[in-house]
Amino acid sequence: MQQEWAKRWVRALISGRYPQTKHCLRDGIGYDPLGVLADISGLGYYSDAPLEEGEERMPRGFLLYDDGADAPPTVLGQLETLADIKFETIGTIAEMNDRGVPFNELAMFIARNWEHL
């Protein structure tokens, strides 16, 4: 992972600005760590797919890849490219979050291991 993106991500995770949620990038409660990275990246969630009325509180970001001709690029695919984060890292961070690892511990993991992520 690019060091500058790792630093920005760690700062955001420990900032207290993002309530933590599980099993999706973002929902009506908060964000998972990858949702935080998506938010600070400026990519949004599905940046090419507008939210429909009533979807503001629904989970977003379940698709990892959809290569259909008219499918928008998924946020996780965009993050892989932008931050140079590995596909395996995305799964590892999501799993740690869904097991209940708090943001401050995830931030320490990222800060210590950014070169391998």
C-alpha positions in Angstrom: 0.0 0.0 0.0 1.2 3.5 -0.6 2.6 5.0 2.6 0.8 8.4 2.2 -2.6 6.6 1.9 -1.8 4.4 4.9 -1.0 7.6 7.0 -4.2 9.3 5.9 -6.2 6.2 6.6 -4.7 5.7 10.1 -5.4 9.4 11.0 -9.0 9.1 9.8 -9.6 5.8 11.8 -8.3 7.3 15.0 -9.9 10.7 14.5 -13.2 9.9 16.2 -15.1 11.3 13.2 -16.3 7.9 12.0 -18.6 5.7 14.0 -17.8 2.0 13.4 -20.2 -0.5 11.8 -19.9 -4.0 10.4 -20.6 -6.0 7.2 -20.7 -3.1 4.8 -18.7 0.0 3.8 -21.3 2.4 5.1 -24.8 2.3 6.5 -27.1 4.4 8.6 -25.0 3.7 11.7 -21.4 4.3 10.5 -18.5 3.1 8.4 -16.3 0.0 8.3 -12.6 0.7 7.8 -12.8 0.4 4.0 -15.7 2.8 4.0 -13.5 5.3 5.9 -10.8 4.8 3.2 -13.4 5.3 0.5 -14.7 8.5 2.2 -11.3 10.1 2.6 -10.3 9.1 -0.9 -13.1 11.2 -2.4 -14.3 8.3 -4.5 -17.6 8.0 -2.6 -19.2 4.5 -2.6 -20.3 3.8 -6.1 -19.1 7.1 -7.5 -20.7 6.5 -10.9 -24.0 5.2 -9.6 -26.4 7.8 -8.1 -28.2 7.0 -4.9 -31.9 6.4 -5.4 -34.4 8.1 -3.1 -34.6 6.2 0.1 -31.2 4.6 -0.2 -29.3 7.0 2.0 -29.4 4.7 5.0 -29.0 1.4 3.1 -25.7 -0.5 3.1 -23.5 0.2 0.1 -20.4 -1.5 -1.3 -21.1 -5.2 -1.2 -19.8 -5.9 -4.8 -16.1 -6.5 -5.1 -16.1 -6.6 -8.9 -18.8 -6.5 -11.6 -17.4 -6.5 -15.1 -20.7 -6.2 -16.9 -20.7 -3.7 -19.8 -22.8 -1.1 -18.0 -21.7 -1.8 -14.4 -20.1 1.1 -12.6 -16.6 0.5 -11.2 -16.9 -0.7 -7.7 -15.4 1.3 -4.9 -13.2 -1.5 -3.7 -11.7 -1.9 -7.2 -11.1 1.8 -7.3 -9.4 1.8 -3.9 -7.1 -1.1 -5.1 -5.9 1.2 -7.9 -5.8 4.5 -6.1 -4.1 3.4 -2.8 -2.3 0.4 -4.3 -3.9 -1.8 -1.7 -4.0 -5.5 -2.3 -7.2 -7.5 -2.9 -6.1 -9.8 0.0 -5.7 -6.8 2.3 -9.3 -5.7 1.6 -10.5 -9.0 2.8 -8.3 -9.2 5.8 -9.3 -5.7 7.0 -13.0 -6.4 6.4 -12.8 -9.7 8.3 -10.9 -8.1 11.3 -13.6 -5.4 11.4 -16.5 -7.8 11.3 -14.9 -9.8 14.1 -15.1 -6.7 16.3 -11.6 -5.3 16.1 -11.9 -1.6 17.0 -10.7 1.2 14.7 -7.7 2.1 17.0 -6.4 -1.5 16.8 -7.0 -1.6 13.0 -5.1 1.7 12.7 -2.1 0.2 14.6 -2.2 -2.9 12.3 -2.2 -0.6 9.2 0.6 1.6 10.5 2.8 -1.3 11.3 2.2 -3.3 8.1 1.5 -0.7 5.4 4.4 -1.9 3.2 2.8 -5.4 3.0 -0.8 -4.3 2.5 
